[in-house]
Amino acid sequence: MYKFVSAAGGGGQCSLLSEEASNPTHTVGFKIGNGDDYSVWGLTQAVGAALASPAVVADEAACKDACSAAAECEVYVFKSSDKTCTLTKSELEEASISMFHVVGAKLYSDLHA
């Protein structure tokens, strides 16, 4: 995933939100399409703006379902250490562009089938 922030007068800065494969602190699921599936990453970085305080849930599937049920939710953040779920939305930043790449090995439906 990347984020490019343009600078006044041209140019800008590109930053990467890289997956932490060895020791992620939480799982992040980005809604794709109509919310029928999610691109899932293990991260240590914060993502999005929380819609509400974290809630305790049974498992990651319950967190995903809560995000699917909330139209304003674009990303769920699940911490398995304390089973907390945070539903988040994107933040509009007019000077930036961001993108993430989705592959089959990162789809919720493939990871949890």
C-alpha positions as CSV (number, residue, x, y, z in Angstrom):
1,M,0.0,0.0,0.0
2,Y,1.3,3.5,-0.7
3,K,0.3,7.1,0.0
4,F,1.6,10.0,-2.1
5,V,1.3,13.5,-0.7
6,S,1.9,16.3,-3.2
7,A,4.0,19.3,-2.2
8,A,3.3,22.9,-3.0
9,G,5.1,23.9,-6.1
10,G,5.4,20.3,-7.4
11,G,6.8,17.0,-6.3
12,G,5.8,15.3,-3.1
13,Q,6.5,12.4,-0.8
14,C,5.6,8.8,-1.1
15,S,5.3,6.6,2.0
16,L,4.6,2.9,2.2
17,L,2.3,1.0,4.6
18,S,4.0,-2.3,4.6
19,E,2.7,-5.6,5.9
20,E,4.5,-6.9,9.0
21,A,4.7,-10.6,8.2
22,S,6.7,-11.7,11.2
23,N,5.0,-10.0,14.2
24,P,1.9,-7.9,13.3
25,T,0.0,-6.3,16.2
26,H,-3.3,-6.3,14.5
27,T,-5.2,-7.5,11.4
28,V,-6.6,-4.9,9.0
29,G,-9.4,-5.7,6.5
30,F,-10.0,-3.1,3.7
31,K,-13.5,-3.3,2.1
32,I,-13.3,-4.0,-1.6
33,G,-16.0,-3.6,-4.2
34,N,-19.4,-3.5,-2.6
35,G,-18.1,-4.8,0.7
36,D,-18.5,-8.4,-0.5
37,D,-14.9,-9.2,0.4
38,Y,-11.9,-7.6,2.2
39,S,-8.2,-7.3,1.5
40,V,-6.5,-8.4,4.8
41,W,-3.1,-7.4,6.1
42,G,-1.1,-7.9,9.2
43,L,0.1,-4.4,10.3
44,T,1.7,-2.5,13.2
45,Q,0.7,1.0,11.8
46,A,-2.6,2.8,12.6
47,V,-5.1,2.9,9.8
48,G,-8.1,5.2,9.2
49,A,-10.2,7.3,11.5
50,A,-12.2,5.3,14.2
51,L,-16.0,5.5,14.0
52,A,-16.3,4.6,17.7
53,S,-14.3,3.2,20.5
54,P,-13.0,-0.4,20.1
55,A,-15.5,-3.2,21.0
56,V,-14.7,-6.6,22.3
57,V,-15.8,-9.3,19.8
58,A,-15.6,-13.1,19.7
59,D,-13.2,-13.3,16.7
60,E,-12.1,-11.7,13.5
61,A,-15.1,-12.9,11.6
62,A,-17.4,-11.0,14.1
63,C,-15.3,-7.8,13.5
64,K,-15.6,-8.2,9.7
65,D,-19.3,-8.8,10.0
66,A,-19.7,-5.6,12.1
67,C,-17.9,-3.6,9.4
68,S,-20.0,-5.2,6.6
69,A,-23.2,-4.2,8.5
70,A,-22.1,-0.5,8.9
71,A,-22.3,1.4,5.6
72,E,-19.8,4.0,6.8
73,C,-17.2,1.4,7.7
74,E,-14.4,1.0,5.2
75,V,-11.8,-0.8,7.3
76,Y,-11.9,-3.1,10.3
77,V,-9.0,-3.4,12.7
78,F,-8.9,-6.6,14.8
79,K,-6.4,-7.2,17.6
80,S,-6.3,-10.9,18.5
81,S,-4.4,-10.2,21.8
82,D,-7.5,-8.6,23.4
83,K,-10.1,-9.4,20.8
84,T,-10.9,-5.8,20.2
85,C,-12.5,-4.6,17.0
86,T,-12.3,-1.0,15.7
87,L,-14.3,0.1,12.7
88,T,-12.8,2.9,10.7
89,K,-13.3,5.2,7.8
90,S,-10.9,6.9,5.4
91,E,-9.8,10.5,5.9
92,L,-10.1,12.9,3.0
93,E,-6.8,14.5,2.3
94,E,-7.0,16.7,-0.8
95,A,-3.3,16.7,-1.3
96,S,-2.8,12.9,-1.3
97,I,-3.5,9.8,-3.3
98,S,-3.3,6.3,-1.9
99,M,-3.7,2.8,-3.2
100,F,-3.5,-0.8,-2.1
101,H,-3.0,-3.8,-4.3
102,V,-5.3,-6.8,-3.9
103,V,-4.3,-10.3,-4.7
104,G,-6.1,-13.6,-4.0
105,A,-3.8,-14.6,-1.1
106,K,-4.8,-11.5,0.8
107,L,-8.6,-11.8,0.4
108,Y,-10.6,-12.6,3.5
109,S,-12.6,-15.2,1.5
110,D,-9.3,-17.0,0.7
111,L,-7.7,-16.7,4.1
112,H,-10.7,-17.9,6.1
113,A,-12.5,-20.3,3.7
